[in-house]
């Protein structure tokens, strides 16, 4: 089964994600790893959970690009590959405008539904770093989000919480791990019964353990 939507103009969601996240890393127990491994695992979880909708899988690849790499994505023309000469993006501009421009690029390449799902799972700027606001965003998504976006968010949550217990010779800060567990623990009950495109039995089983 393919894990990417059909390429548009020669560019696939996976290719855009790999370009957008290049140089970005994620700290693991054994050290920094390329960030792209995270969306790749999210897409693999979506497929394992029974999602075959290519637009949802595209959103899985791209779910963090507006939140983490909006300026980079906003710099490309919607119908040309990232290797083309970049557009000038004023990084001092309103971050909301830059994010919307990045979403417009995604919509131009892969359609409004893909861009919409990516925006649904993107933490609003006002909520970043605020635990209660983050949880409010997740409550709203769990109650009113589209089934496709919820499938992406559930698989994102599963990957984010897969390895939060310190191990021997763990290179991560134990206090940071504890903060992440506290952040994600109240999210899991919200997602257990959310109406997503994932197989309901698989979703319930994967989310049954506590964080």
Secondary structure, 3 states (H helix, E strand, C coil): CCCCCCCECCECHHHHHHHHCCCCEEEECCEEEECHHHHHHHHHHHHHCCCCCHHHHHHHHHCCHHHHCHHHHHCCCCCCCCCCCCCCCCCCCCHHHHHHHHHHHHHHHHCHHHHHHHHHHCCCHHHCCCHHHHHHHHHHHHHHCCHHHHHHHHHHHHHHCCCCCCCCCCCCCHHHHHHHHHHHHHHHHHHHCCCCCCCHHHHHHHCCCCC
